[in-house]
């Protein structure tokens, strides 16, 4: 962060802009701009706020914002990475990295499927299928002819 701050400070002075003038133009407290130029990242509560402020400041000074953000991301990586670059370069397999590195940011967690919801869904589907089958079977069944009516002829007589 020191290099970034020093670079921004040099560019501000080369452009002939005072810290107060930049502060007014950007609507940022001069103490914040001074903290950035001094490389004091601890003056910020949030790393995203610092990143946005650095980007705004770089844009204000007419610098390449993407290059500045790349520099900033490199700084953040160096501060937050739990794995040395040598470990990353020398890693030969995933198992070796998992055994050597215990950082929660890089350890691969294997997902385990919970079987209970799947079994429950299959049981429910089978039960619903059985009910639908029984309903369709009963609905399509032909009525049975009783033995009483078989062989007997029924005559109807019309009366007035």
CNS distance restraints for C-alpha pairs under 8 A (distance, minus, plus):
assign (resid   1 and name CA) (resid   5 and name CA) 6.09 0.50 0.50
assign (resid   1 and name CA) (resid  36 and name CA) 7.94 0.50 0.50
assign (resid   1 and name CA) (resid  39 and name CA) 4.83 0.50 0.50
assign (resid   1 and name CA) (resid  40 and name CA) 7.40 0.50 0.50
assign (resid   1 and name CA) (resid  41 and name CA) 7.16 0.50 0.50
assign (resid   1 and name CA) (resid  72 and name CA) 7.22 0.50 0.50
assign (resid   1 and name CA) (resid  75 and name CA) 6.24 0.50 0.50
assign (resid   2 and name CA) (resid   6 and name CA) 6.01 0.50 0.50
assign (resid   2 and name CA) (resid  37 and name CA) 7.47 0.50 0.50
assign (resid   2 and name CA) (resid  38 and name CA) 6.41 0.50 0.50
assign (resid   2 and name CA) (resid  39 and name CA) 4.20 0.50 0.50
assign (resid   2 and name CA) (resid  40 and name CA) 7.67 0.50 0.50
assign (resid   3 and name CA) (resid   7 and name CA) 6.00 0.50 0.50
assign (resid   3 and name CA) (resid  39 and name CA) 7.45 0.50 0.50
assign (resid   4 and name CA) (resid   8 and name CA) 6.20 0.50 0.50
assign (resid   4 and name CA) (resid  37 and name CA) 7.45 0.50 0.50
assign (resid   4 and name CA) (resid  39 and name CA) 7.18 0.50 0.50
assign (resid   4 and name CA) (resid  68 and name CA) 7.72 0.50 0.50
assign (resid   4 and name CA) (resid  71 and name CA) 7.32 0.50 0.50
assign (resid   4 and name CA) (resid  72 and name CA) 7.36 0.50 0.50
assign (resid   5 and name CA) (resid   9 and name CA) 6.09 0.50 0.50
assign (resid   5 and name CA) (resid  36 and name CA) 5.32 0.50 0.50
assign (resid   5 and name CA) (resid  37 and name CA) 3.70 0.50 0.50
assign (resid   5 and name CA) (resid  38 and name CA) 5.69 0.50 0.50
assign (resid   5 and name CA) (resid  39 and name CA) 5.09 0.50 0.50
assign (resid   6 and name CA) (resid  10 and name CA) 6.11 0.50 0.50
assign (resid   6 and name CA) (resid  37 and name CA) 5.63 0.50 0.50
assign (resid   6 and name CA) (resid  38 and name CA) 6.94 0.50 0.50
assign (resid   6 and name CA) (resid  39 and name CA) 7.52 0.50 0.50
assign (resid   7 and name CA) (resid  11 and name CA) 6.17 0.50 0.50
assign (resid   7 and name CA) (resid  37 and name CA) 7.91 0.50 0.50
assign (resid   8 and name CA) (resid  12 and name CA) 6.05 0.50 0.50
assign (resid   8 and name CA) (resid  37 and name CA) 6.36 0.50 0.50
assign (resid   8 and name CA) (resid  57 and name CA) 7.89 0.50 0.50
assign (resid   8 and name CA) (resid  58 and name CA) 7.06 0.50 0.50
assign (resid   8 and name CA) (resid  61 and name CA) 7.93 0.50 0.50
assign (resid   9 and name CA) (resid  13 and name CA) 6.25 0.50 0.50
assign (resid   9 and name CA) (resid  37 and name CA) 5.54 0.50 0.50
assign (resid  10 and name CA) (resid  14 and name CA) 6.09 0.50 0.50
assign (resid  11 and name CA) (resid  15 and name CA) 6.14 0.50 0.50
assign (resid  11 and name CA) (resid  61 and name CA) 6.90 0.50 0.50
assign (resid  12 and name CA) (resid  16 and name CA) 6.38 0.50 0.50
assign (resid  12 and name CA) (resid  17 and name CA) 5.53 0.50 0.50
assign (resid  12 and name CA) (resid  18 and name CA) 7.28 0.50 0.50
assign (resid  12 and name CA) (resid  19 and name CA) 7.98 0.50 0.50
assign (resid  12 and name CA) (resid  61 and name CA) 6.40 0.50 0.50
assign (resid  13 and name CA) (resid  17 and name CA) 5.87 0.50 0.50
assign (resid  13 and name CA) (resid  18 and name CA) 7.14 0.50 0.50
assign (resid  15 and name CA) (resid  61 and name CA) 7.46 0.50 0.50
assign (resid  17 and name CA) (resid  21 and name CA) 6.29 0.50 0.50
assign (resid  17 and name CA) (resid  22 and name CA) 6.55 0.50 0.50
assign (resid  18 and name CA) (resid  22 and name CA) 6.30 0.50 0.50
assign (resid  19 and name CA) (resid  23 and name CA) 6.04 0.50 0.50
assign (resid  19 and name CA) (resid  30 and name CA) 6.38 0.50 0.50
assign (resid  19 and name CA) (resid  33 and name CA) 7.25 0.50 0.50
assign (resid  19 and name CA) (resid  34 and name CA) 7.55 0.50 0.50
assign (resid  20 and name CA) (resid  24 and name CA) 6.18 0.50 0.50
assign (resid  20 and name CA) (resid  30 and name CA) 6.06 0.50 0.50
assign (resid  21 and name CA) (resid  25 and name CA) 6.18 0.50 0.50
assign (resid  22 and name CA) (resid  26 and name CA) 5.97 0.50 0.50
assign (resid  22 and name CA) (resid  30 and name CA) 8.00 0.50 0.50
assign (resid  23 and name CA) (resid  27 and name CA) 5.61 0.50 0.50
assign (resid  23 and name CA) (resid  28 and name CA) 4.95 0.50 0.50
assign (resid  23 and name CA) (resid  29 and name CA) 5.87 0.50 0.50
assign (resid  23 and name CA) (resid  30 and name CA) 5.21 0.50 0.50
assign (resid  23 and name CA) (resid  33 and name CA) 7.17 0.50 0.50
assign (resid  24 and name CA) (resid  28 and name CA) 6.71 0.50 0.50
assign (resid  26 and name CA) (resid  56 and name CA) 7.67 0.50 0.50
assign (resid  26 and name CA) (resid  57 and name CA) 7.58 0.50 0.50
assign (resid  26 and name CA) (resid  60 and name CA) 7.65 0.50 0.50
assign (resid  28 and name CA) (resid  32 and name CA) 6.97 0.50 0.50
assign (resid  28 and name CA) (resid  33 and name CA) 7.36 0.50 0.50
assign (resid  29 and name CA) (resid  33 and name CA) 6.88 0.50 0.50
assign (resid  30 and name CA) (resid  34 and name CA) 6.16 0.50 0.50
assign (resid  31 and name CA) (resid  35 and name CA) 6.07 0.50 0.50
assign (resid  32 and name CA) (resid  36 and name CA) 6.31 0.50 0.50
assign (resid  32 and name CA) (resid  43 and name CA) 7.54 0.50 0.50
assign (resid  33 and name CA) (resid  37 and name CA) 6.22 0.50 0.50
assign (resid  34 and name CA) (resid  38 and name CA) 6.02 0.50 0.50
assign (resid  35 and name CA) (resid  39 and name CA) 6.13 0.50 0.50
assign (resid  35 and name CA) (resid  40 and name CA) 5.01 0.50 0.50
assign (resid  35 and name CA) (resid  41 and name CA) 7.16 0.50 0.50
assign (resid  35 and name CA) (resid  43 and name CA) 6.61 0.50 0.50
assign (resid  36 and name CA) (resid  40 and name CA) 5.89 0.50 0.50
assign (resid  36 and name CA) (resid  41 and name CA) 6.84 0.50 0.50
assign (resid  36 and name CA) (resid  54 and name CA) 7.48 0.50 0.50
assign (resid  41 and name CA) (resid  50 and name CA) 7.36 0.50 0.50
assign (resid  44 and name CA) (resid  49 and name CA) 7.18 0.50 0.50
assign (resid  44 and name CA) (resid  50 and name CA) 6.27 0.50 0.50
assign (resid  45 and name CA) (resid  49 and name CA) 7.72 0.50 0.50
assign (resid  46 and name CA) (resid  50 and name CA) 6.58 0.50 0.50
assign (resid  47 and name CA) (resid  51 and name CA) 6.17 0.50 0.50
assign (resid  48 and name CA) (resid  52 and name CA) 6.14 0.50 0.50
assign (resid  49 and name CA) (resid  53 and name CA) 6.12 0.50 0.50
assign (resid  50 and name CA) (resid  54 and name CA) 6.11 0.50 0.50
assign (resid  51 and name CA) (resid  55 and name CA) 6.17 0.50 0.50
assign (resid  51 and name CA) (resid  69 and name CA) 7.45 0.50 0.50
assign (resid  51 and name CA) (resid  72 and name CA) 7.27 0.50 0.50
assign (resid  52 and name CA) (resid  56 and name CA) 6.13 0.50 0.50
assign (resid  53 and name CA) (resid  57 and name CA) 6.01 0.50 0.50
assign (resid  54 and name CA) (resid  58 and name CA) 6.03 0.50 0.50
assign (resid  54 and name CA) (resid  68 and name CA) 7.92 0.50 0.50
assign (resid  54 and name CA) (resid  69 and name CA) 7.86 0.50 0.50
assign (resid  55 and name CA) (resid  59 and name CA) 6.12 0.50 0.50
assign (resid  55 and name CA) (resid  65 and name CA) 5.88 0.50 0.50
assign (resid  55 and name CA) (resid  68 and name CA) 7.14 0.50 0.50
assign (resid  55 and name CA) (resid  69 and name CA) 6.70 0.50 0.50
assign (resid  56 and name CA) (resid  60 and name CA) 6.07 0.50 0.50
assign (resid  57 and name CA) (resid  61 and name CA) 6.26 0.50 0.50
assign (resid  58 and name CA) (resid  62 and name CA) 6.30 0.50 0.50
assign (resid  58 and name CA) (resid  63 and name CA) 5.17 0.50 0.50
assign (resid  58 and name CA) (resid  64 and name CA) 7.05 0.50 0.50
assign (resid  58 and name CA) (resid  65 and name CA) 5.83 0.50 0.50
assign (resid  58 and name CA) (resid  68 and name CA) 7.05 0.50 0.50
assign (resid  59 and name CA) (resid  63 and name CA) 5.64 0.50 0.50
assign (resid  59 and name CA) (resid  64 and name CA) 7.08 0.50 0.50
assign (resid  59 and name CA) (resid  65 and name CA) 5.89 0.50 0.50
assign (resid  63 and name CA) (resid  68 and name CA) 7.70 0.50 0.50
assign (resid  64 and name CA) (resid  68 and name CA) 6.31 0.50 0.50
assign (resid  65 and name CA) (resid  69 and name CA) 6.08 0.50 0.50
assign (resid  66 and name CA) (resid  70 and name CA) 6.13 0.50 0.50
assign (resid  67 and name CA) (resid  71 and name CA) 6.35 0.50 0.50
assign (resid  68 and name CA) (resid  72 and name CA) 6.20 0.50 0.50
assign (resid  69 and name CA) (resid  73 and name CA) 5.99 0.50 0.50
assign (resid  70 and name CA) (resid  74 and name CA) 6.21 0.50 0.50
assign (resid  71 and name CA) (resid  75 and name CA) 6.34 0.50 0.50
assign (resid  72 and name CA) (resid  76 and name CA) 6.26 0.50 0.50
assign (resid  73 and name CA) (resid  77 and name CA) 6.01 0.50 0.50
assign (resid  74 and name CA) (resid  78 and name CA) 6.24 0.50 0.50
assign (resid  75 and name CA) (resid  79 and name CA) 6.36 0.50 0.50
assign (resid  76 and name CA) (resid  80 and name CA) 6.05 0.50 0.50
assign (resid  77 and name CA) (resid  81 and name CA) 5.47 0.50 0.50
assign (resid  82 and name CA) (resid 103 and name CA) 6.24 0.50 0.50
assign (resid  83 and name CA) (resid  87 and name CA) 6.50 0.50 0.50
assign (resid  83 and name CA) (resid  88 and name CA) 7.05 0.50 0.50
assign (resid  83 and name CA) (resid 101 and name CA) 7.20 0.50 0.50
assign (resid  83 and name CA) (resid 103 and name CA) 7.55 0.50 0.50
assign (resid  84 and name CA) (resid  88 and name CA) 6.63 0.50 0.50
assign (resid  85 and name CA) (resid  89 and name CA) 6.16 0.50 0.50
assign (resid  86 and name CA) (resid  90 and name CA) 5.97 0.50 0.50
assign (resid  87 and name CA) (resid  91 and name CA) 5.92 0.50 0.50
assign (resid  91 and name CA) (resid  96 and name CA) 6.68 0.50 0.50
assign (resid  91 and name CA) (resid  97 and name CA) 6.03 0.50 0.50
assign (resid  92 and name CA) (resid  96 and name CA) 6.76 0.50 0.50
assign (resid  92 and name CA) (resid  97 and name CA) 7.78 0.50 0.50
assign (resid  93 and name CA) (resid  97 and name CA) 6.51 0.50 0.50
assign (resid  94 and name CA) (resid  98 and name CA) 6.16 0.50 0.50
assign (resid  95 and name CA) (resid  99 and name CA) 6.13 0.50 0.50
assign (resid  96 and name CA) (resid 100 and name CA) 6.16 0.50 0.50
assign (resid  97 and name CA) (resid 101 and name CA) 5.66 0.50 0.50
assign (resid  98 and name CA) (resid 102 and name CA) 7.00 0.50 0.50
assign (resid  98 and name CA) (resid 107 and name CA) 6.09 0.50 0.50
assign (resid  98 and name CA) (resid 108 and name CA) 7.36 0.50 0.50
assign (resid 101 and name CA) (resid 106 and name CA) 7.73 0.50 0.50
assign (resid 101 and name CA) (resid 107 and name CA) 7.25 0.50 0.50
assign (resid 102 and name CA) (resid 106 and name CA) 7.71 0.50 0.50
assign (resid 102 and name CA) (resid 107 and name CA) 6.48 0.50 0.50
assign (resid 103 and name CA) (resid 107 and name CA) 6.07 0.50 0.50
assign (resid 114 and name CA) (resid 118 and name CA) 7.58 0.50 0.50
assign (resid 115 and name CA) (resid 119 and name CA) 6.22 0.50 0.50
assign (resid 116 and name CA) (resid 120 and name CA) 6.13 0.50 0.50
assign (resid 117 and name CA) (resid 121 and name CA) 6.13 0.50 0.50
assign (resid 118 and name CA) (resid 122 and name CA) 6.29 0.50 0.50
assign (resid 119 and name CA) (resid 123 and name CA) 6.19 0.50 0.50
assign (resid 120 and name CA) (resid 124 and name CA) 6.20 0.50 0.50
assign (resid 121 and name CA) (resid 125 and name CA) 6.17 0.50 0.50
assign (resid 122 and name CA) (resid 126 and name CA) 6.18 0.50 0.50
assign (resid 123 and name CA) (resid 127 and name CA) 6.17 0.50 0.50
assign (resid 124 and name CA) (resid 128 and name CA) 6.15 0.50 0.50
assign (resid 125 and name CA) (resid 129 and name CA) 6.05 0.50 0.50
assign (resid 126 and name CA) (resid 130 and name CA) 6.17 0.50 0.50
assign (resid 127 and name CA) (resid 131 and name CA) 6.35 0.50 0.50
assign (resid 128 and name CA) (resid 132 and name CA) 6.21 0.50 0.50
assign (resid 129 and name CA) (resid 133 and name CA) 6.11 0.50 0.50
assign (resid 130 and name CA) (resid 134 and name CA) 6.22 0.50 0.50
assign (resid 131 and name CA) (resid 135 and name CA) 6.19 0.50 0.50
assign (resid 132 and name CA) (resid 136 and name CA) 6.15 0.50 0.50
assign (resid 133 and name CA) (resid 137 and name CA) 6.10 0.50 0.50
assign (resid 134 and name CA) (resid 138 and name CA) 6.19 0.50 0.50
assign (resid 135 and name CA) (resid 139 and name CA) 6.07 0.50 0.50
assign (resid 136 and name CA) (resid 140 and name CA) 6.11 0.50 0.50
assign (resid 137 and name CA) (resid 141 and name CA) 6.12 0.50 0.50
assign (resid 145 and name CA) (resid 149 and name CA) 7.31 0.50 0.50
assign (resid 145 and name CA) (resid 150 and name CA) 7.58 0.50 0.50
assign (resid 146 and name CA) (resid 150 and name CA) 6.88 0.50 0.50
assign (resid 148 and name CA) (resid 152 and name CA) 7.56 0.50 0.50
assign (resid 149 and name CA) (resid 153 and name CA) 7.88 0.50 0.50
